[in-house]
């Protein structure tokens, strides 16, 4: 089944980076696109957790000062 929620994205990267991605993708039997999607997903997840932690910290500080 093909994922219909996808769109083309074009970007430039230097040759050593692209070659490295190609080798990692080949080693893991996947594609560069899949590697980039997985990496982006991890970055989004990490930043979302950081935002949640900052929000909790702010709520804790606000509760100490009765705001």
PDBQT receptor file of N, H, CA, C and O in Angstrom, charges set to zero:
ATOM      1  N   UNK A   1       0.845  -1.179   0.000  1.00  0.00    +0.000 N 
ATOM      2  CA  UNK A   1       0.000   0.000   0.000  1.00  0.00    +0.000 C 
ATOM      3  C   UNK A   1       0.891   1.244   0.000  1.00  0.00    +0.000 C 
ATOM      4  O   UNK A   1       1.830   1.344   0.790  1.00  0.00    +0.000 OA
ATOM      5  N   UNK A   2       0.594   2.167  -0.875  1.00  0.00    +0.000 N 
ATOM      6  H   UNK A   2      -0.169   2.086  -1.516  1.00  0.00    +0.000 HD
ATOM      7  CA  UNK A   2       1.397   3.372  -1.026  1.00  0.00    +0.000 C 
ATOM      8  C   UNK A   2       0.859   4.475  -0.118  1.00  0.00    +0.000 C 
ATOM      9  O   UNK A   2      -0.349   4.695  -0.043  1.00  0.00    +0.000 OA
ATOM     10  N   UNK A   3       1.771   5.166   0.572  1.00  0.00    +0.000 N 
ATOM     11  H   UNK A   3       2.752   4.987   0.511  1.00  0.00    +0.000 HD
ATOM     12  CA  UNK A   3       1.377   6.270   1.429  1.00  0.00    +0.000 C 
ATOM     13  C   UNK A   3       1.049   7.474   0.561  1.00  0.00    +0.000 C 
ATOM     14  O   UNK A   3       1.924   7.982  -0.141  1.00  0.00    +0.000 OA
ATOM     15  N   UNK A   4      -0.187   7.936   0.595  1.00  0.00    +0.000 N 
ATOM     16  H   UNK A   4      -0.897   7.524   1.165  1.00  0.00    +0.000 HD
ATOM     17  CA  UNK A   4      -0.601   9.060  -0.240  1.00  0.00    +0.000 C 
ATOM     18  C   UNK A   4      -0.367  10.398   0.445  1.00  0.00    +0.000 C 
ATOM     19  O   UNK A   4      -0.591  11.445  -0.163  1.00  0.00    +0.000 OA
ATOM     20  N   UNK A   5       0.077  10.386   1.689  1.00  0.00    +0.000 N 
ATOM     21  H   UNK A   5       0.260   9.536   2.182  1.00  0.00    +0.000 HD
ATOM     22  CA  UNK A   5       0.306  11.615   2.431  1.00  0.00    +0.000 C 
ATOM     23  C   UNK A   5       1.763  12.054   2.317  1.00  0.00    +0.000 C 
ATOM     24  O   UNK A   5       2.369  12.464   3.307  1.00  0.00    +0.000 OA
ATOM     25  N   UNK A   6       2.314  11.971   1.137  1.00  0.00    +0.000 N 
ATOM     26  H   UNK A   6       1.822  11.638   0.332  1.00  0.00    +0.000 HD
ATOM     27  CA  UNK A   6       3.719  12.308   0.912  1.00  0.00    +0.000 C 
ATOM     28  C   UNK A   6       3.812  13.360  -0.176  1.00  0.00    +0.000 C 
ATOM     29  O   UNK A   6       2.948  13.447  -1.049  1.00  0.00    +0.000 OA
ATOM     30  N   UNK A   7       4.864  14.156  -0.116  1.00  0.00    +0.000 N 
ATOM     31  H   UNK A   7       5.566  14.086   0.593  1.00  0.00    +0.000 HD
ATOM     32  CA  UNK A   7       5.102  15.121  -1.175  1.00  0.00    +0.000 C 
ATOM     33  C   UNK A   7       6.602  15.214  -1.440  1.00  0.00    +0.000 C 
ATOM     34  O   UNK A   7       7.417  14.877  -0.582  1.00  0.00    +0.000 OA
ATOM     35  N   UNK A   8       6.950  15.668  -2.623  1.00  0.00    +0.000 N 
ATOM     36  H   UNK A   8       6.287  15.942  -3.321  1.00  0.00    +0.000 HD
ATOM     37  CA  UNK A   8       8.353  15.795  -3.009  1.00  0.00    +0.000 C 
ATOM     38  C   UNK A   8       9.000  16.925  -2.238  1.00  0.00    +0.000 C 
ATOM     39  O   UNK A   8       8.392  17.975  -2.031  1.00  0.00    +0.000 OA
ATOM     40  N   UNK A   9      10.226  16.709  -1.816  1.00  0.00    +0.000 N 
ATOM     41  H   UNK A   9      10.720  15.856  -1.984  1.00  0.00    +0.000 HD
ATOM     42  CA  UNK A   9      11.043  17.748  -1.208  1.00  0.00    +0.000 C 
ATOM     43  C   UNK A   9      12.424  17.648  -1.827  1.00  0.00    +0.000 C 
ATOM     44  O   UNK A   9      13.032  16.578  -1.848  1.00  0.00    +0.000 OA
ATOM     45  N   UNK A  10      12.906  18.756  -2.323  1.00  0.00    +0.000 N 
ATOM     46  H   UNK A  10      12.412  19.625  -2.306  1.00  0.00    +0.000 HD
ATOM     47  CA  UNK A  10      14.221  18.771  -2.955  1.00  0.00    +0.000 C 
ATOM     48  C   UNK A  10      15.161  19.611  -2.112  1.00  0.00    +0.000 C 
ATOM     49  O   UNK A  10      14.766  20.653  -1.589  1.00  0.00    +0.000 OA
ATOM     50  N   UNK A  11      16.393  19.169  -1.976  1.00  0.00    +0.000 N 
ATOM     51  H   UNK A  11      16.714  18.323  -2.400  1.00  0.00    +0.000 HD
ATOM     52  CA  UNK A  11      17.387  19.945  -1.255  1.00  0.00    +0.000 C 
ATOM     53  C   UNK A  11      18.770  19.586  -1.770  1.00  0.00    +0.000 C 
ATOM     54  O   UNK A  11      18.975  18.549  -2.399  1.00  0.00    +0.000 OA
ATOM     55  N   UNK A  12      19.692  20.456  -1.489  1.00  0.00    +0.000 N 
ATOM     56  H   UNK A  12      19.525  21.299  -0.977  1.00  0.00    +0.000 HD
ATOM     57  CA  UNK A  12      21.082  20.227  -1.859  1.00  0.00    +0.000 C 
ATOM     58  C   UNK A  12      21.867  19.900  -0.602  1.00  0.00    +0.000 C 
ATOM     59  O   UNK A  12      21.640  20.486   0.456  1.00  0.00    +0.000 OA
ATOM     60  N   UNK A  13      22.788  18.962  -0.728  1.00  0.00    +0.000 N 
ATOM     61  H   UNK A  13      22.972  18.485  -1.588  1.00  0.00    +0.000 HD
ATOM     62  CA  UNK A  13      23.723  18.687   0.359  1.00  0.00    +0.000 C 
ATOM     63  C   UNK A  13      25.064  18.361  -0.273  1.00  0.00    +0.000 C 
ATOM     64  O   UNK A  13      25.146  18.015  -1.451  1.00  0.00    +0.000 OA
ATOM     65  N   UNK A  14      26.116  18.477   0.531  1.00  0.00    +0.000 N 
ATOM     66  H   UNK A  14      26.050  18.758   1.488  1.00  0.00    +0.000 HD
ATOM     67  CA  UNK A  14      27.426  18.240  -0.068  1.00  0.00    +0.000 C 
ATOM     68  C   UNK A  14      27.617  16.752  -0.358  1.00  0.00    +0.000 C 
ATOM     69  O   UNK A  14      26.957  15.894   0.229  1.00  0.00    +0.000 OA
ATOM     70  N   UNK A  15      28.522  16.480  -1.262  1.00  0.00    +0.000 N 
ATOM     71  H   UNK A  15      29.058  17.177  -1.738  1.00  0.00    +0.000 HD
ATOM     72  CA  UNK A  15      28.716  15.111  -1.749  1.00  0.00    +0.000 C 
ATOM     73  C   UNK A  15      29.100  14.124  -0.654  1.00  0.00    +0.000 C 
ATOM     74  O   UNK A  15      28.542  13.027  -0.623  1.00  0.00    +0.000 OA
ATOM     75  N   UNK A  16      30.033  14.459   0.255  1.00  0.00    +0.000 N 
ATOM     76  H   UNK A  16      30.486  15.350   0.230  1.00  0.00    +0.000 HD
ATOM     77  CA  UNK A  16      30.370  13.486   1.302  1.00  0.00    +0.000 C 
ATOM     78  C   UNK A  16      29.171  13.114   2.191  1.00  0.00    +0.000 C 
ATOM     79  O   UNK A  16      29.036  11.962   2.603  1.00  0.00    +0.000 OA
ATOM     80  N   UNK A  17      28.317  14.077   2.477  1.00  0.00    +0.000 N 
ATOM     81  H   UNK A  17      28.427  15.013   2.143  1.00  0.00    +0.000 HD
ATOM     82  CA  UNK A  17      27.124  13.787   3.285  1.00  0.00    +0.000 C 
ATOM     83  C   UNK A  17      26.190  12.857   2.524  1.00  0.00    +0.000 C 
ATOM     84  O   UNK A  17      25.699  11.871   3.074  1.00  0.00    +0.000 OA
ATOM     85  N   UNK A  18      25.951  13.171   1.268  1.00  0.00    +0.000 N 
ATOM     86  H   UNK A  18      26.351  13.971   0.821  1.00  0.00    +0.000 HD
ATOM     87  CA  UNK A  18      25.057  12.328   0.470  1.00  0.00    +0.000 C 
ATOM     88  C   UNK A  18      25.621  10.918   0.309  1.00  0.00    +0.000 C 
ATOM     89  O   UNK A  18      24.885   9.935   0.391  1.00  0.00    +0.000 OA
ATOM     90  N   UNK A  19      26.925  10.825   0.081  1.00  0.00    +0.000 N 
ATOM     91  H   UNK A  19      27.524  11.623   0.014  1.00  0.00    +0.000 HD
ATOM     92  CA  UNK A  19      27.551   9.505  -0.025  1.00  0.00    +0.000 C 
ATOM     93  C   UNK A  19      27.410   8.730   1.278  1.00  0.00    +0.000 C 
ATOM     94  O   UNK A  19      27.139   7.530   1.269  1.00  0.00    +0.000 OA
ATOM     95  N   UNK A  20      27.596   9.424   2.400  1.00  0.00    +0.000 N 
ATOM     96  H   UNK A  20      27.816  10.400   2.407  1.00  0.00    +0.000 HD
ATOM     97  CA  UNK A  20      27.431   8.774   3.700  1.00  0.00    +0.000 C 
ATOM     98  C   UNK A  20      26.012   8.288   3.914  1.00  0.00    +0.000 C 
ATOM     99  O   UNK A  20      25.797   7.175   4.394  1.00  0.00    +0.000 OA
ATOM    100  N   UNK A  21      25.040   9.120   3.559  1.00  0.00    +0.000 N 
ATOM    101  H   UNK A  21      25.214  10.024   3.169  1.00  0.00    +0.000 HD
ATOM    102  CA  UNK A  21      23.635   8.714   3.680  1.00  0.00    +0.000 C 
ATOM    103  C   UNK A  21      23.341   7.506   2.788  1.00  0.00    +0.000 C 
ATOM    104  O   UNK A  21      22.626   6.585   3.184  1.00  0.00    +0.000 OA
ATOM    105  N   UNK A  22      23.895   7.527   1.601  1.00  0.00    +0.000 N 
ATOM    106  H   UNK A  22      24.476   8.275   1.279  1.00  0.00    +0.000 HD
ATOM    107  CA  UNK A  22      23.687   6.417   0.664  1.00  0.00    +0.000 C 
ATOM    108  C   UNK A  22      24.235   5.109   1.245  1.00  0.00    +0.000 C 
ATOM    109  O   UNK A  22      23.596   4.062   1.153  1.00  0.00    +0.000 OA
ATOM    110  N   UNK A  23      25.441   5.188   1.850  1.00  0.00    +0.000 N 
ATOM    111  H   UNK A  23      25.961   6.039   1.925  1.00  0.00    +0.000 HD
ATOM    112  CA  UNK A  23      26.049   3.991   2.444  1.00  0.00    +0.000 C 
ATOM    113  C   UNK A  23      25.246   3.478   3.635  1.00  0.00    +0.000 C 
ATOM    114  O   UNK A  23      25.031   2.273   3.770  1.00  0.00    +0.000 OA
ATOM    115  N   UNK A  24      24.800   4.397   4.501  1.00  0.00    +0.000 N 
ATOM    116  H   UNK A  24      24.975   5.376   4.391  1.00  0.00    +0.000 HD
ATOM    117  CA  UNK A  24      23.997   3.990   5.659  1.00  0.00    +0.000 C 
ATOM    118  C   UNK A  24      22.684   3.377   5.197  1.00  0.00    +0.000 C 
ATOM    119  O   UNK A  24      22.254   2.351   5.723  1.00  0.00    +0.000 OA
ATOM    120  N   UNK A  25      22.050   4.005   4.215  1.00  0.00    +0.000 N 
ATOM    121  H   UNK A  25      22.400   4.839   3.788  1.00  0.00    +0.000 HD
ATOM    122  CA  UNK A  25      20.789   3.475   3.689  1.00  0.00    +0.000 C 
ATOM    123  C   UNK A  25      20.989   2.086   3.104  1.00  0.00    +0.000 C 
ATOM    124  O   UNK A  25      20.180   1.188   3.338  1.00  0.00    +0.000 OA
ATOM    125  N   UNK A  26      22.050   1.910   2.356  1.00  0.00    +0.000 N 
ATOM    126  H   UNK A  26      22.708   2.639   2.166  1.00  0.00    +0.000 HD
ATOM    127  CA  UNK A  26      22.329   0.608   1.755  1.00  0.00    +0.000 C 
ATOM    128  C   UNK A  26      22.575  -0.440   2.838  1.00  0.00    +0.000 C 
ATOM    129  O   UNK A  26      22.072  -1.561   2.759  1.00  0.00    +0.000 OA
ATOM    130  N   UNK A  27      23.346  -0.064   3.839  1.00  0.00    +0.000 N 
ATOM    131  H   UNK A  27      23.754   0.846   3.903  1.00  0.00    +0.000 HD
ATOM    132  CA  UNK A  27      23.648  -0.995   4.934  1.00  0.00    +0.000 C 
ATOM    133  C   UNK A  27      22.376  -1.422   5.671  1.00  0.00    +0.000 C 
ATOM    134  O   UNK A  27      22.251  -2.569   6.100  1.00  0.00    +0.000 OA
ATOM    135  N   UNK A  28      21.433  -0.480   5.812  1.00  0.00    +0.000 N 
ATOM    136  H   UNK A  28      21.535   0.452   5.464  1.00  0.00    +0.000 HD
ATOM    137  CA  UNK A  28      20.186  -0.762   6.535  1.00  0.00    +0.000 C 
ATOM    138  C   UNK A  28      19.057  -1.211   5.612  1.00  0.00    +0.000 C 
ATOM    139  O   UNK A  28      17.915  -1.350   6.050  1.00  0.00    +0.000 OA
ATOM    140  N   UNK A  29      19.368  -1.436   4.351  1.00  0.00    +0.000 N 
ATOM    141  H   UNK A  29      20.295  -1.323   3.996  1.00  0.00    +0.000 HD
ATOM    142  CA  UNK A  29      18.384  -1.890   3.368  1.00  0.00    +0.000 C 
ATOM    143  C   UNK A  29      17.172  -0.959   3.319  1.00  0.00    +0.000 C 
ATOM    144  O   UNK A  29      16.027  -1.406   3.384  1.00  0.00    +0.000 OA
ATOM    145  N   UNK A  30      17.442   0.330   3.203  1.00  0.00    +0.000 N 
ATOM    146  H   UNK A  30      18.372   0.693   3.150  1.00  0.00    +0.000 HD
ATOM    147  CA  UNK A  30      16.378   1.321   3.139  1.00  0.00    +0.000 C 
ATOM    148  C   UNK A  30      16.778   2.398   2.140  1.00  0.00    +0.000 C 
ATOM    149  O   UNK A  30      17.724   2.207   1.376  1.00  0.00    +0.000 OA
ATOM    150  N   UNK A  31      16.086   3.506   2.134  1.00  0.00    +0.000 N 
ATOM    151  H   UNK A  31      15.318   3.661   2.755  1.00  0.00    +0.000 HD
ATOM    152  CA  UNK A  31      16.378   4.587   1.200  1.00  0.00    +0.000 C 
ATOM    153  C   UNK A  31      16.845   5.824   1.960  1.00  0.00    +0.000 C 
ATOM    154  O   UNK A  31      16.645   5.943   3.169  1.00  0.00    +0.000 OA
ATOM    155  N   UNK A  32      17.467   6.733   1.230  1.00  0.00    +0.000 N 
ATOM    156  H   UNK A  32      17.630   6.636   0.248  1.00  0.00    +0.000 HD
ATOM    157  CA  UNK A  32      17.873   7.999   1.835  1.00  0.00    +0.000 C 
ATOM    158  C   UNK A  32      16.636   8.747   2.341  1.00  0.00    +0.000 C 
ATOM    159  O   UNK A  32      16.671   9.344   3.417  1.00  0.00    +0.000 OA
ATOM    160  N   UNK A  33      15.563   8.717   1.581  1.00  0.00    +0.000 N 
ATOM    161  H   UNK A  33      15.535   8.232   0.707  1.00  0.00    +0.000 HD
ATOM    162  CA  UNK A  33      14.331   9.399   1.993  1.00  0.00    +0.000 C 
ATOM    163  C   UNK A  33      13.831   8.872   3.339  1.00  0.00    +0.000 C 
ATOM    164  O   UNK A  33      13.436   9.647   4.210  1.00  0.00    +0.000 OA
ATOM    165  N   UNK A  34      13.852   7.569   3.496  1.00  0.00    +0.000 N 
ATOM    166  H   UNK A  34      14.173   6.940   2.788  1.00  0.00    +0.000 HD
ATOM    167  CA  UNK A  34      13.391   6.964   4.745  1.00  0.00    +0.000 C 
ATOM    168  C   UNK A  34      14.310   7.364   5.901  1.00  0.00    +0.000 C 
ATOM    169  O   UNK A  34      13.834   7.653   6.999  1.00  0.00    +0.000 OA
ATOM    170  N   UNK A  35      15.626   7.383   5.659  1.00  0.00    +0.000 N 
ATOM    171  H   UNK A  35      16.013   7.148   4.767  1.00  0.00    +0.000 HD
ATOM    172  CA  UNK A  35      16.564   7.818   6.695  1.00  0.00    +0.000 C 
ATOM    173  C   UNK A  35      16.272   9.250   7.125  1.00  0.00    +0.000 C 
ATOM    174  O   UNK A  35      16.237   9.555   8.317  1.00  0.00    +0.000 OA
ATOM    175  N   UNK A  36      16.063  10.129   6.141  1.00  0.00    +0.000 N 
ATOM    176  H   UNK A  36      16.092   9.881   5.172  1.00  0.00    +0.000 HD
ATOM    177  CA  UNK A  36      15.791  11.529   6.449  1.00  0.00    +0.000 C 
ATOM    178  C   UNK A  36      14.474  11.698   7.186  1.00  0.00    +0.000 C 
ATOM    179  O   UNK A  36      14.379  12.503   8.112  1.00  0.00    +0.000 OA
ATOM    180  N   UNK A  37      13.453  10.941   6.781  1.00  0.00    +0.000 N 
ATOM    181  H   UNK A  37      13.530  10.287   6.029  1.00  0.00    +0.000 HD
ATOM    182  CA  UNK A  37      12.169  10.996   7.489  1.00  0.00    +0.000 C 
ATOM    183  C   UNK A  37      12.328  10.542   8.932  1.00  0.00    +0.000 C 
ATOM    184  O   UNK A  37      11.808  11.177   9.849  1.00  0.00    +0.000 OA
ATOM    185  N   UNK A  38      13.046   9.441   9.133  1.00  0.00    +0.000 N 
ATOM    186  H   UNK A  38      13.468   8.925   8.388  1.00  0.00    +0.000 HD
ATOM    187  CA  UNK A  38      13.260   8.933  10.486  1.00  0.00    +0.000 C 
ATOM    188  C   UNK A  38      14.034   9.939  11.331  1.00  0.00    +0.000 C 
ATOM    189  O   UNK A  38      13.703  10.162  12.496  1.00  0.00    +0.000 OA
ATOM    190  N   UNK A  39      15.065  10.548  10.743  1.00  0.00    +0.000 N 
ATOM    191  H   UNK A  39      15.334  10.367   9.797  1.00  0.00    +0.000 HD
ATOM    192  CA  UNK A  39      15.842  11.551  11.460  1.00  0.00    +0.000 C 
ATOM    193  C   UNK A  39      15.006  12.767  11.812  1.00  0.00    +0.000 C 
ATOM    194  O   UNK A  39      15.088  13.278  12.928  1.00  0.00    +0.000 OA
ATOM    195  N   UNK A  40      14.202  13.231  10.868  1.00  0.00    +0.000 N 
ATOM    196  H   UNK A  40      14.135  12.816   9.960  1.00  0.00    +0.000 HD
ATOM    197  CA  UNK A  40      13.332  14.380  11.118  1.00  0.00    +0.000 C 
ATOM    198  C   UNK A  40      12.322  14.058  12.214  1.00  0.00    +0.000 C 
ATOM    199  O   UNK A  40      12.038  14.893  13.073  1.00  0.00    +0.000 OA
ATOM    200  N   UNK A  41      11.784  12.846  12.179  1.00  0.00    +0.000 N 
ATOM    201  H   UNK A  41      12.014  12.167  11.482  1.00  0.00    +0.000 HD
ATOM    202  CA  UNK A  41      10.820  12.426  13.197  1.00  0.00    +0.000 C 
ATOM    203  C   UNK A  41      11.456  12.456  14.589  1.00  0.00    +0.000 C 
ATOM    204  O   UNK A  41      10.825  12.889  15.553  1.00  0.00    +0.000 OA
ATOM    205  N   UNK A  42      12.699  11.997  14.691  1.00  0.00    +0.000 N 
ATOM    206  H   UNK A  42      13.212  11.646  13.908  1.00  0.00    +0.000 HD
ATOM    207  CA  UNK A  42      13.411  12.005  15.973  1.00  0.00    +0.000 C 
ATOM    208  C   UNK A  42      13.668  13.433  16.459  1.00  0.00    +0.000 C 
ATOM    209  O   UNK A  42      13.521  13.721  17.647  1.00  0.00    +0.000 OA
ATOM    210  N   UNK A  43      14.048  14.321  15.549  1.00  0.00    +0.000 N 
ATOM    211  H   UNK A  43      14.167  14.088  14.584  1.00  0.00    +0.000 HD
ATOM    212  CA  UNK A  43      14.282  15.713  15.919  1.00  0.00    +0.000 C 
ATOM    213  C   UNK A  43      12.994  16.354  16.416  1.00  0.00    +0.000 C 
ATOM    214  O   UNK A  43      12.994  17.040  17.438  1.00  0.00    +0.000 OA
ATOM    215  N   UNK A  44      11.894  16.133  15.695  1.00  0.00    +0.000 N 
ATOM    216  H   UNK A  44      11.894  15.576  14.865  1.00  0.00    +0.000 HD
ATOM    217  CA  UNK A  44      10.602  16.681  16.098  1.00  0.00    +0.000 C 
ATOM    218  C   UNK A  44      10.209  16.150  17.471  1.00  0.00    +0.000 C 
ATOM    219  O   UNK A  44       9.740  16.905  18.322  1.00  0.00    +0.000 OA
ATOM    220  N   UNK A  45      10.399  14.857  17.683  1.00  0.00    +0.000 N 
ATOM    221  H   UNK A  45      10.780  14.243  16.991  1.00  0.00    +0.000 HD
ATOM    222  CA  UNK A  45      10.062  14.236  18.969  1.00  0.00    +0.000 C 
ATOM    223  C   UNK A  45      10.890  14.845  20.103  1.00  0.00    +0.000 C 
ATOM    224  O   UNK A  45      10.357  15.172  21.163  1.00  0.00    +0.000 OA
ATOM    225  N   UNK A  46      12.206  14.996  19.869  1.00  0.00    +0.000 N 
ATOM    226  H   UNK A  46      12.639  14.730  19.008  1.00  0.00    +0.000 HD
ATOM    227  CA  UNK A  46      13.096  15.544  20.899  1.00  0.00    +0.000 C 
ATOM    228  C   UNK A  46      12.714  16.978  21.240  1.00  0.00    +0.000 C 
ATOM    229  O   UNK A  46      12.663  17.340  22.415  1.00  0.00    +0.000 OA
ATOM    230  N   UNK A  47      12.447  17.798  20.228  1.00  0.00    +0.000 N 
ATOM    231  H   UNK A  47      12.489  17.504  19.273  1.00  0.00    +0.000 HD
ATOM    232  CA  UNK A  47      12.075  19.191  20.477  1.00  0.00    +0.000 C 
ATOM    233  C   UNK A  47      10.719  19.288  21.166  1.00  0.00    +0.000 C 
ATOM    234  O   UNK A  47      10.523  20.148  22.024  1.00  0.00    +0.000 OA
ATOM    235  N   UNK A  48       9.794  18.428  20.805  1.00  0.00    +0.000 N 
ATOM    236  H   UNK A  48       9.953  17.729  20.108  1.00  0.00    +0.000 HD
ATOM    237  CA  UNK A  48       8.487  18.420  21.462  1.00  0.00    +0.000 C 
ATOM    238  C   UNK A  48       8.635  18.086  22.941  1.00  0.00    +0.000 C 
ATOM    239  O   UNK A  48       7.980  18.699  23.784  1.00  0.00    +0.000 OA
ATOM    240  N   UNK A  49       9.489  17.121  23.262  1.00  0.00    +0.000 N 
ATOM    241  H   UNK A  49      10.021  16.623  22.578  1.00  0.00    +0.000 HD
ATOM    242  CA  UNK A  49       9.732  16.775  24.670  1.00  0.00    +0.000 C 
ATOM    243  C   UNK A  49      10.388  17.931  25.415  1.00  0.00    +0.000 C 
ATOM    244  O   UNK A  49      10.051  18.196  26.569  1.00  0.00    +0.000 OA
ATOM    245  N   UNK A  50      11.317  18.619  24.767  1.00  0.00    +0.000 N 
ATOM    246  H   UNK A  50      11.591  18.404  23.829  1.00  0.00    +0.000 HD
ATOM    247  CA  UNK A  50      11.962  19.777  25.399  1.00  0.00    +0.000 C 
ATOM    248  C   UNK A  50      10.945  20.870  25.691  1.00  0.00    +0.000 C 
ATOM    249  O   UNK A  50      10.982  21.481  26.759  1.00  0.00    +0.000 OA
ATOM    250  N   UNK A  51      10.041  21.120  24.758  1.00  0.00    +0.000 N 
ATOM    251  H   UNK A  51      10.010  20.624  23.890  1.00  0.00    +0.000 HD
ATOM    252  CA  UNK A  51       9.001  22.134  24.950  1.00  0.00    +0.000 C 
ATOM    253  C   UNK A  51       8.088  21.735  26.100  1.00  0.00    +0.000 C 
ATOM    254  O   UNK A  51       7.732  22.575  26.926  1.00  0.00    +0.000 OA
ATOM    255  N   UNK A  52       7.705  20.458  26.164  1.00  0.00    +0.000 N 
ATOM    256  H   UNK A  52       7.994  19.775  25.493  1.00  0.00    +0.000 HD
ATOM    257  CA  UNK A  52       6.858  19.990  27.263  1.00  0.00    +0.000 C 
ATOM    258  C   UNK A  52       7.563  20.154  28.604  1.00  0.00    +0.000 C 
ATOM    259  O   UNK A  52       6.944  20.579  29.579  1.00  0.00    +0.000 OA
ATOM    260  N   UNK A  53       8.848  19.822  28.660  1.00  0.00    +0.000 N 
ATOM    261  H   UNK A  53       9.350  19.477  27.867  1.00  0.00    +0.000 HD
ATOM    262  CA  UNK A  53       9.609  19.970  29.903  1.00  0.00    +0.000 C 
ATOM    263  C   UNK A  53       9.707  21.432  30.316  1.00  0.00    +0.000 C 
ATOM    264  O   UNK A  53       9.552  21.753  31.494  1.00  0.00    +0.000 OA
ATOM    265  N   UNK A  54       9.963  22.315  29.365  1.00  0.00    +0.000 N 
ATOM    266  H   UNK A  54      10.089  22.054  28.408  1.00  0.00    +0.000 HD
ATOM    267  CA  UNK A  54      10.025  23.739  29.667  1.00  0.00    +0.000 C 
ATOM    268  C   UNK A  54       8.688  24.249  30.176  1.00  0.00    +0.000 C 
ATOM    269  O   UNK A  54       8.643  25.055  31.105  1.00  0.00    +0.000 OA
ATOM    270  N   UNK A  55       7.596  23.784  29.575  1.00  0.00    +0.000 N 
ATOM    271  H   UNK A  55       7.633  23.129  28.820  1.00  0.00    +0.000 HD
ATOM    272  CA  UNK A  55       6.255  24.193  30.011  1.00  0.00    +0.000 C 
ATOM    273  C   UNK A  55       6.001  23.719  31.443  1.00  0.00    +0.000 C 
ATOM    274  O   UNK A  55       5.471  24.468  32.264  1.00  0.00    +0.000 OA
ATOM    275  N   UNK A  56       6.383  22.460  31.743  1.00  0.00    +0.000 N 
ATOM    276  H   UNK A  56       6.813  21.851  31.076  1.00  0.00    +0.000 HD
ATOM    277  CA  UNK A  56       6.208  21.952  33.106  1.00  0.00    +0.000 C 
ATOM    278  C   UNK A  56       7.040  22.747  34.107  1.00  0.00    +0.000 C 
ATOM    279  O   UNK A  56       6.571  23.059  35.201  1.00  0.00    +0.000 OA
ATOM    280  N   UNK A  57       8.281  23.075  33.728  1.00  0.00    +0.000 N 
ATOM    281  H   UNK A  57       8.662  22.821  32.839  1.00  0.00    +0.000 HD
ATOM    282  CA  UNK A  57       9.131  23.869  34.603  1.00  0.00    +0.000 C 
ATOM    283  C   UNK A  57       8.522  25.249  34.857  1.00  0.00    +0.000 C 
ATOM    284  O   UNK A  57       8.535  25.741  35.985  1.00  0.00    +0.000 OA
ATOM    285  N   UNK A  58       7.999  25.858  33.823  1.00  0.00    +0.000 N 
ATOM    286  H   UNK A  58       7.988  25.458  32.907  1.00  0.00    +0.000 HD
ATOM    287  CA  UNK A  58       7.374  27.164  33.960  1.00  0.00    +0.000 C 
ATOM    288  C   UNK A  58       6.140  27.076  34.858  1.00  0.00    +0.000 C 
ATOM    289  O   UNK A  58       5.915  27.953  35.692  1.00  0.00    +0.000 OA
ATOM    290  N   UNK A  59       5.345  26.023  34.691  1.00  0.00    +0.000 N 
ATOM    291  H   UNK A  59       5.528  25.310  34.014  1.00  0.00    +0.000 HD
ATOM    292  CA  UNK A  59       4.159  25.840  35.536  1.00  0.00    +0.000 C 
ATOM    293  C   UNK A  59       4.571  25.642  36.998  1.00  0.00    +0.000 C 
ATOM    294  O   UNK A  59       3.900  26.135  37.904  1.00  0.00    +0.000 OA
ATOM    295  N   UNK A  60       5.666  24.925  37.226  1.00  0.00    +0.000 N 
ATOM    296  H   UNK A  60       6.211  24.524  36.489  1.00  0.00    +0.000 HD
ATOM    297  CA  UNK A  60       6.163  24.715  38.595  1.00  0.00    +0.000 C 
ATOM    298  C   UNK A  60       6.616  26.033  39.210  1.00  0.00    +0.000 C 
ATOM    299  O   UNK A  60       6.323  26.317  40.371  1.00  0.00    +0.000 OA
ATOM    300  N   UNK A  61       7.321  26.827  38.436  1.00  0.00    +0.000 N 
ATOM    301  H   UNK A  61       7.559  26.597  37.493  1.00  0.00    +0.000 HD
ATOM    302  CA  UNK A  61       7.788  28.123  38.926  1.00  0.00    +0.000 C 
ATOM    303  C   UNK A  61       6.597  29.019  39.211  1.00  0.00    +0.000 C 
ATOM    304  O   UNK A  61       6.555  29.685  40.245  1.00  0.00    +0.000 OA
ATOM    305  N   UNK A  62       5.619  29.042  38.297  1.00  0.00    +0.000 N 
ATOM    306  H   UNK A  62       5.653  28.500  37.457  1.00  0.00    +0.000 HD
ATOM    307  CA  UNK A  62       4.427  29.859  38.502  1.00  0.00    +0.000 C 
ATOM    308  C   UNK A  62       3.663  29.426  39.741  1.00  0.00    +0.000 C 
ATOM    309  O   UNK A  62       3.128  30.269  40.461  1.00  0.00    +0.000 OA
ATOM    310  N   UNK A  63       3.604  28.121  40.004  1.00  0.00    +0.000 N 
ATOM    311  H   UNK A  63       4.039  27.436  39.419  1.00  0.00    +0.000 HD
ATOM    312  CA  UNK A  63       2.865  27.660  41.187  1.00  0.00    +0.000 C 
ATOM    313  C   UNK A  63       3.586  28.065  42.467  1.00  0.00    +0.000 C 
ATOM    314  O   UNK A  63       2.939  28.297  43.488  1.00  0.00    +0.000 OA
ATOM    315  N   UNK A  64       4.912  28.155  42.432  1.00  0.00    +0.000 N 
ATOM    316  H   UNK A  64       5.438  27.967  41.603  1.00  0.00    +0.000 HD
ATOM    317  CA  UNK A  64       5.666  28.604  43.611  1.00  0.00    +0.000 C 
ATOM    318  C   UNK A  64       5.366  30.059  43.941  1.00  0.00    +0.000 C 
ATOM    319  O   UNK A  64       5.355  30.443  45.110  1.00  0.00    +0.000 OA
ATOM    320  N   UNK A  65       5.123  30.868  42.915  1.00  0.00    +0.000 N 
ATOM    321  H   UNK A  65       5.133  30.556  41.965  1.00  0.00    +0.000 HD
ATOM    322  CA  UNK A  65       4.866  32.270  43.125  1.00  0.00    +0.000 C 
ATOM    323  C   UNK A  65       3.374  32.608  43.109  1.00  0.00    +0.000 C 
ATOM    324  O   UNK A  65       2.994  33.778  43.132  1.00  0.00    +0.000 OA
ATOM    325  N   UNK A  66       2.539  31.572  43.069  1.00  0.00    +0.000 N 
ATOM    326  H   UNK A  66       2.849  30.622  43.050  1.00  0.00    +0.000 HD
ATOM    327  CA  UNK A  66       1.094  31.756  43.139  1.00  0.00    +0.000 C 
ATOM    328  C   UNK A  66       0.486  32.450  41.929  1.00  0.00    +0.000 C 
ATOM    329  O   UNK A  66      -0.480  33.202  42.058  1.00  0.00    +0.000 OA
ATOM    330  N   UNK A  67       1.039  32.204  40.781  1.00  0.00    +0.000 N 
ATOM    331  H   UNK A  67       1.824  31.593  40.676  1.00  0.00    +0.000 HD
ATOM    332  CA  UNK A  67       0.482  32.827  39.553  1.00  0.00    +0.000 C 
ATOM    333  C   UNK A  67      -0.435  31.894  38.841  1.00  0.00    +0.000 C 
ATOM    334  O   UNK A  67      -0.988  32.247  37.800  1.00  0.00    +0.000 OA
TER     335      UNK A  67
